[in-house]
């Protein structure tokens, strides 16, 4: 295999859709058990992969100098940042027990869902269980003091062979004992790539069809050579800025073309408009609340462009409540998370039907899951994105209007497969109201 070609991914991945669960925001209970009860709902959407935010024991050190800026800014006073680990081998009692995670995975598998856990290996908490016994597990300065990295947490020391072995066994442990199906790897680019490649080799030997998702962006083109099946991209933040009128829609095309030019041949990227970081940082001003119709157009773009669609919990019912990775049932003065009653509203029902339709389209039309993307120029590039998805013997044309004005433009096609936002196609022209989109058999 060429060093410039991405590794072959499991065959199911090309048709997959990922659903992220932030347990603290997903249900009022905030536990694995309460989330497990929702798995049939997730499966009913057509989802394939469920990705859980970290469920491992979070560090409870109350000293704020070891908190991230976001943690302090949240105002909840919760020392347990779910991305600051104390023990990689223990399930945090906030979420449940070992048996609860095993039951969650079994129920997911019974609903034809795979489960990814979130690995946080760049840093740990200041009172991590291994620091005293293994002082070499964390990076230290010339005076022997612990070196804190980004977000004021101790950096793990990958120059230590013992630390590497400890974490490789951790990766193996949750595959072997809990039957998980892979991992999402937090700030993966801050961890040596050869560590991930060896970890991948080991878990592949335990279970076929393992999936690895890298939270990495530009400059990490070799991550999919042997370690990872897919990685992040800049589309979520750009999409939010486009919907807010801060960037032109052409920035989404630029980001896509930049990835295609810089990545390995056959590299795969997730496509999304939201995640736990974005929702956390928006506080009460969720993009969903301010630009809900635009969110649907942006989601259509994510499902119709090449890559792997990714939904953040609650998007399927157009939830617009505040979420936080720092609040839970003990901190925050009450439940801060998804308002599931929105599922019963006309808007929530419309969004759910839209998500199911998008997923069904990708399953029914091979060009949407496997075809290449060919960008089409149009007279309104600052507002409208047009492209074709070309597969074997078929071509699908797509137009999405991110602007605040209606646009009419030529678009070759034979008939309409799907449309939204009042869009229409007549006499070879796409009529696109604001937030409208068209999908044509070309």
Buried (B, 14 or more C-beta within 10 A) or exposed (E): EEEEEBBEBBEEBBBBBBBBBBBBBBBEBBBBBBBBEBBEBBBEBBBBBBBBBBBBBBBBBEEEEBBBEBBBEBEBBBBBBBBBBBBBBBBBEBBBBEEBBBBBBBBBBEBEBBBBBBBBBBBBBBBBBBBEEBEBBBBBEEEEEBEBBEBBBBBBBBEBEEBBEBBBBBBBEBBEEBBBBBBBBBBBBBBEBEBBBBBBEBBBEEBEEBBBBBBBBEEBBBBBBBBBBBBBBBBBBBBBBBBEEEBBBBBBBBBBEEBBEEBBEEBBBBBBBBBBBBBBBBEEEBBBBBBBBBBBBBBBBBBBBBBBBBBBBBBBBBBBBBBBBBBBBEBBEEBBBBBBEBBEEEBBBBBBEBBBBBBEBBEEBBBBBBBEBEBBEBEBBEBBBBBBBBBEEBBBBBBBBBBEEBBEBEBEBEEBBBBBBEBBBEEEEBBBBBBBBBBBBB
